[in-house]
Amino acid sequence: MSIQNTLKALADPTRREILNILKKGALSAGEISEQFDISFAAISRHLSVLKEADLIRDERDGKFIYYELNASVLEEIMLWISDLKGEKSND
């Protein structure tokens, strides 16, 4: 995992909102796109950035691709931030 890629992906408010939407469950790009007032192409690019940062996963089902949150990367970032703050892990 590249923390730089992850933080870059998280820096964009649209991408953060996509992650927020996906925490409820997997959705197709079209279903995600319906929730924004930007082009499908822009949503597709945001999904690519999130996927490159390993924040989401995709799975093909017939002609659709469904995207879901990859919580393990978020957990790694939270552990890294906690470590920076000097907090002890509860493991």
C-alpha positions in Angstrom: 0.0 0.0 0.0 1.2 3.5 -0.8 0.1 5.9 1.8 0.8 8.8 -0.6 -1.7 7.3 -3.2 -4.3 6.7 -0.4 -4.0 10.2 1.0 -4.2 11.7 -2.5 -7.4 9.7 -3.2 -8.9 10.7 0.1 -8.1 14.4 -0.5 -10.9 14.8 -3.0 -14.4 15.4 -1.5 -16.2 13.5 -4.3 -14.1 10.4 -3.7 -14.7 10.7 0.1 -18.5 10.8 -0.7 -18.2 7.8 -2.9 -16.5 5.9 -0.1 -19.3 7.1 2.3 -21.9 5.7 -0.2 -20.1 2.4 -0.5 -20.0 1.8 3.2 -23.7 0.8 2.9 -22.8 -1.9 0.3 -21.6 -2.7 -3.2 -23.0 -0.6 -6.1 -22.5 -0.4 -9.8 -20.8 2.7 -11.4 -24.2 3.7 -12.7 -25.8 3.5 -9.3 -23.0 5.6 -7.8 -23.1 8.1 -10.7 -26.9 8.7 -10.1 -26.0 10.2 -6.7 -23.9 13.0 -8.2 -24.4 16.0 -10.5 -21.2 15.3 -12.5 -20.6 13.2 -15.6 -20.4 9.4 -15.7 -16.9 9.9 -17.1 -15.9 11.9 -14.0 -17.3 9.3 -11.7 -15.5 6.6 -13.6 -12.2 8.5 -13.1 -12.8 8.9 -9.4 -13.5 5.1 -9.2 -10.2 4.4 -11.0 -8.3 6.6 -8.5 -10.0 4.9 -5.6 -9.2 1.5 -7.0 -5.6 2.4 -7.7 -5.3 3.4 -4.0 -6.9 0.1 -3.1 -9.7 1.8 -1.2 -12.3 0.0 -3.3 -12.6 -3.4 -5.0 -14.6 -4.2 -8.1 -16.3 -7.4 -9.1 -17.9 -8.2 -12.5 -21.4 -9.6 -12.5 -22.6 -10.1 -16.0 -22.4 -6.8 -17.8 -22.1 -4.8 -14.6 -19.1 -4.1 -12.4 -19.9 -3.6 -8.7 -17.7 -1.6 -6.4 -17.3 -2.1 -2.7 -15.3 -0.5 0.1 -12.0 -2.1 1.0 -12.0 -1.4 4.7 -8.7 -3.0 5.4 -6.8 -0.1 3.8 -8.7 2.4 5.8 -7.9 0.4 8.9 -4.2 0.5 8.0 -4.4 4.3 7.6 -6.1 4.7 10.9 -3.4 2.7 12.6 -0.8 4.8 10.9 -2.5 8.0 12.1 -2.9 6.6 15.6 0.8 5.8 15.6 1.7 9.3 14.6 -0.4 10.6 17.4 1.4 8.3 19.8 -1.8 6.3 20.6 -1.6 2.7 21.7 -3.3 0.1 19.6 -6.1 -2.0 21.3 -5.0 -5.3 19.7 
